[in-house]
Amino acid sequence: MEETTAASGGPLAELPKEAAKLLHDLSTLNVNGHEYAQGQFVLTNYVFFLFIAIAFLGIVLFIAVRGLSLVPKNKLSNAVEALGEFVRNDIAVAMIGHDGAKYFPFLATVFFFVLANNLVGLIPGCKPGTGTMGVTVALSTTVFLFFNAVGFKNQGAWGYIKSFSPKGVPFPINLIVWLIEVFSAFLRVFTLAVRLFANMYAGHIILGIFAILTALFTEPLIAAIQHGGNIAGAAVGALPAIGWILLMTALYLLEVLVAFVQAYVFTILSAVYIGAAAHEH
């Protein structure tokens, strides 16, 4: 092992190969880890963990609701209630206005769904349902259909269509503005989806790279212990792994925060779009 490592230029020489394997493992694969043909209907790894996240969320909410009382004593119930109040007061009402509370059920569903998928993806061996474009596009499309439905319902079909062009703008400038605003509304499907996907996917790539670097520097020491090699020399060579472990731990804690932040960002942008569609400007 030591001779192979030395001949190949040290542990870092293996990084490109390991990084390629990481990207392959993070790609959308059949649930058994193999590639699948285009057009073939299979259960993918990300969709599998999406169902795990839904089940996890259902269990958590069931336990939390069972523990609700006038003065909740269950810590889980307190946490869920606090998050629910945050979504209702600081997102729904704050972004939409006095009638924002009636959109709370939809926004709370979006928030908890995204959060559950993000958190499940941080469990070693699991993947976030939000780590693939298929899921995030489906989610952003749902938001797109919802806020347009709100616009048509609140302003009427013609009133909502006209609302994409500000009042007082002369023709033909108002037509140009209208086209830009309509295009911008459709673009929200992709901006919402890409923002969530990119943040979750990139975080897992960086965590994976740090894990690979830790493994590459510790493998010679493990091999020396198992096969009776130069343990002292291998231990010195493994010292950089301590730094990678510390960085990986710090990044992991940051990713926990990112899981909440991305759920918040996705939900608050959804609330902004709903508010803009609900009220005539």
C-alpha positions in Angstrom: 0.0 0.0 0.0 2.8 2.4 0.9 4.8 1.6 -2.2 1.7 2.1 -4.4 0.9 5.4 -2.8 4.4 6.7 -3.1 4.7 5.6 -6.7 1.4 7.3 -7.5 2.5 10.7 -5.9 0.9 10.4 -2.5 -2.7 10.2 -1.3 -3.8 13.3 -3.3 -3.0 11.4 -6.5 -6.1 9.3 -5.9 -8.4 12.3 -5.4 -9.6 12.7 -9.0 -10.6 9.0 -9.2 -12.4 9.1 -5.9 -14.1 12.5 -6.8 -15.4 10.9 -10.0 -16.8 8.0 -8.0 -18.4 10.5 -5.6 -20.1 12.3 -8.4 -21.3 9.0 -9.8 -22.7 8.0 -6.4 -24.4 11.4 -6.0 -26.0 11.1 -9.5 -29.6 9.9 -10.0 -29.3 6.1 -10.0 -31.6 3.2 -9.6 -32.3 2.5 -6.0 -29.9 -0.5 -6.2 -27.1 1.8 -7.2 -26.9 0.9 -10.9 -27.5 3.0 -14.0 -30.8 2.7 -15.7 -31.9 3.2 -19.3 -33.6 6.5 -20.3 -37.3 6.2 -20.3 -37.2 3.2 -17.9 -39.5 3.6 -14.9 -37.5 2.8 -11.8 -37.4 3.9 -8.2 -34.4 6.2 -8.0 -32.2 6.7 -5.0 -33.3 10.3 -4.4 -37.0 9.4 -4.7 -36.5 6.5 -2.3 -35.1 8.8 0.3 -37.8 11.4 -0.5 -40.4 8.7 0.6 -38.2 8.1 3.7 -38.3 11.9 4.5 -42.1 11.9 4.1 -42.5 9.0 6.4 -40.1 10.6 8.9 -42.0 13.9 8.7 -45.3 12.1 9.2 -44.1 10.3 12.3 -42.6 13.5 13.8 -45.8 15.5 13.2 -48.0 12.7 14.6 -45.9 12.5 17.8 -45.8 16.3 18.1 -49.6 16.7 17.6 -50.3 14.0 20.1 -48.3 15.9 22.7 -50.0 19.2 22.1 -51.7 20.9 25.1 -52.6 24.3 26.3 -49.1 24.5 27.8 -47.0 21.9 25.8 -44.4 20.0 27.9 -43.2 17.8 25.1 -40.0 19.3 23.6 -40.8 18.0 20.1 -44.3 19.6 20.3 -42.7 22.8 21.4 -40.2 22.7 18.5 -42.9 21.9 15.8 -45.2 24.6 17.2 -42.4 27.2 17.2 -41.6 26.4 13.6 -45.3 26.5 12.7 -45.7 29.9 14.3 -42.6 31.1 12.6 -44.0 30.1 9.2 -47.3 31.7 9.9 -46.2 35.0 11.5 -42.8 35.7 9.9 -43.4 34.3 6.5 -47.1 34.0 5.6 -48.4 37.1 7.4 -45.2 39.2 7.1 -44.8 38.6 3.3 -48.4 38.4 2.1 -50.3 40.7 4.6 -53.3 40.5 6.9 -54.8 37.6 4.8 -51.6 35.7 4.7 -52.8 33.3 7.4 -55.1 31.6 5.0 -52.1 30.5 2.9 -50.4 29.1 6.0 -51.3 25.5 5.3 -49.7 25.5 1.9 -46.6 27.4 3.0 -46.2 25.2 6.1 -46.4 22.1 3.9 -43.7 23.4 1.6 -41.5 24.4 4.5 -41.7 21.1 6.4 -41.4 19.1 3.3 -38.2 20.8 2.2 -36.8 20.8 5.7 -37.4 17.1 6.2 -35.8 16.2 2.9 -32.8 18.4 3.6 -32.3 16.9 7.1 -32.7 13.3 6.0 -30.0 13.9 3.4 -27.5 14.7 6.1 -27.8 11.2 7.6 -24.8 9.2 6.5 -25.7 6.9 3.7 -28.9 8.9 2.8 -29.5 11.4 0.0 -31.7 14.5 0.1 -34.9 14.3 -2.0 -34.1 18.0 -2.7 -30.7 17.1 -4.2 -32.1 16.3 -7.6 -33.6 18.7 -10.2 -36.6 16.4 -10.8 -37.9 16.9 -7.3 -37.1 20.6 -7.0 -38.7 21.3 -10.4 -41.8 19.4 -9.4 -41.9 21.4 -6.1 -41.3 24.8 -7.8 -44.0 23.9 -10.4 -46.5 23.3 -7.6 -45.7 26.7 -6.2 -46.0 28.3 -9.7 -49.5 26.7 -10.2 -50.6 27.7 -6.7 -49.7 31.4 -6.8 -51.2 31.7 -10.3 -54.4 30.1 -9.1 -54.4 32.6 -6.2 -54.0 35.4 -8.7 -56.8 34.3 -11.0 -59.1 33.7 -8.0 -58.4 37.0 -6.2 -58.1 39.4 -9.2 -60.1 37.5 -11.9 -58.7 36.2 -15.1 -58.4 39.5 -17.0 -57.4 41.5 -13.9 -54.6 39.1 -13.1 -53.4 39.0 -16.7 -53.4 42.9 -16.8 -51.5 43.0 -13.4 -48.3 41.9 -15.1 -48.1 45.4 -16.6 -47.9 48.4 -14.2 -50.6 51.1 -14.5 -49.8 54.4 -16.1 -47.2 53.0 -18.6 -47.9 54.1 -22.2 -48.3 51.8 -25.1 -46.2 50.0 -26.5 -43.9 50.1 -23.4 -46.6 48.5 -21.3 -46.7 45.6 -23.8 -43.0 45.1 -23.5 -43.1 45.3 -19.7 -46.0 42.8 -19.7 -44.0 40.3 -21.8 -41.0 40.6 -19.5 -43.1 40.1 -16.4 -44.9 37.1 -17.8 -41.5 35.6 -18.8 -40.2 36.4 -15.3 -43.1 34.6 -13.8 -42.4 31.4 -15.7 -38.7 31.8 -14.9 -39.5 31.4 -11.2 -40.1 27.7 -11.8 -36.4 27.3 -12.7 -34.9 29.9 -10.3 -36.7 28.3 -7.3 -35.7 24.8 -8.4 -32.0 25.5 -9.2 -31.4 27.5 -6.0 -32.6 24.7 -3.8 -31.0 21.9 -5.8 -27.6 23.6 -6.2 -27.2 24.4 -2.5 -28.1 20.9 -1.4 -26.1 19.1 -4.1 -23.0 21.3 -3.7 -22.9 20.8 0.1 -22.9 17.1 -0.3 -20.1 17.2 -2.8 -17.9 19.2 -0.4 -18.7 16.9 2.5 -17.9 14.0 0.2 -14.6 15.5 -0.8 -13.5 16.1 2.8 -14.5 12.5 3.7 -12.4 11.2 0.8 -9.4 13.3 1.8 -9.8 11.9 5.4 -9.9 8.4 4.1 -7.0 8.8 1.7 -4.7 10.0 4.5 -5.8 7.4 7.0 -5.8 4.3 4.7 -1.9 3.9 4.9 -2.1 3.9 8.7 -4.9 1.4 8.8 -3.0 -0.8 6.3 0.2 -0.5 8.4 -1.6 -1.6 11.6 -3.3 -4.5 9.9 -0.2 -5.8 8.0 2.5 -4.8 10.5 4.1 -2.0 8.4 5.9 1.2 9.5 3.2 2.4 11.9 5.2 5.5 13.1 5.8 6.7 9.5 2.2 6.0 8.5 0.9 7.9 11.6 2.9 11.0 10.6 1.5 10.7 7.1 -2.0 10.5 8.5 -1.8 13.7 10.5 -3.4 15.9 7.8 -6.5 13.8 8.3 -7.1 15.5 11.6 -7.5 18.8 9.8 -9.9 17.3 7.3 -12.0 15.7 10.0 -12.2 19.1 11.8 -13.2 20.9 8.6 -15.7 18.2 7.7 -17.3 18.4 11.2 -17.5 22.2 10.9 -19.0 21.9 7.4 -21.5 19.3 8.6 -22.8 21.6 11.3 -23.0 24.4 8.7 -25.0 22.1 6.4 -27.5 21.6 9.2 -28.0 25.3 9.3 -28.2 25.4 5.5 -30.9 22.8 5.6 -33.1 25.2 7.6 -32.0 28.3 5.7 -32.9 26.7 2.3 -36.3 25.6 3.6 -36.8 29.2 4.8 -35.6 30.8 1.5 -37.8 28.5 -0.6 -40.9 29.2 1.5 -40.4 32.9 1.8 -39.9 33.3 -1.9 -43.1 31.2 -2.4 -44.9 33.6 0.0 -43.6 36.7 -1.9 -44.9 35.2 -5.2 -48.3 34.4 -3.6 -48.5 37.9 -2.1 -47.8 39.5 -5.5 -50.4 37.4 -7.2 -53.0 37.9 -4.4 -53.0 41.7 -4.4 -53.4 44.1 -7.3 -50.4 46.4 -7.7 
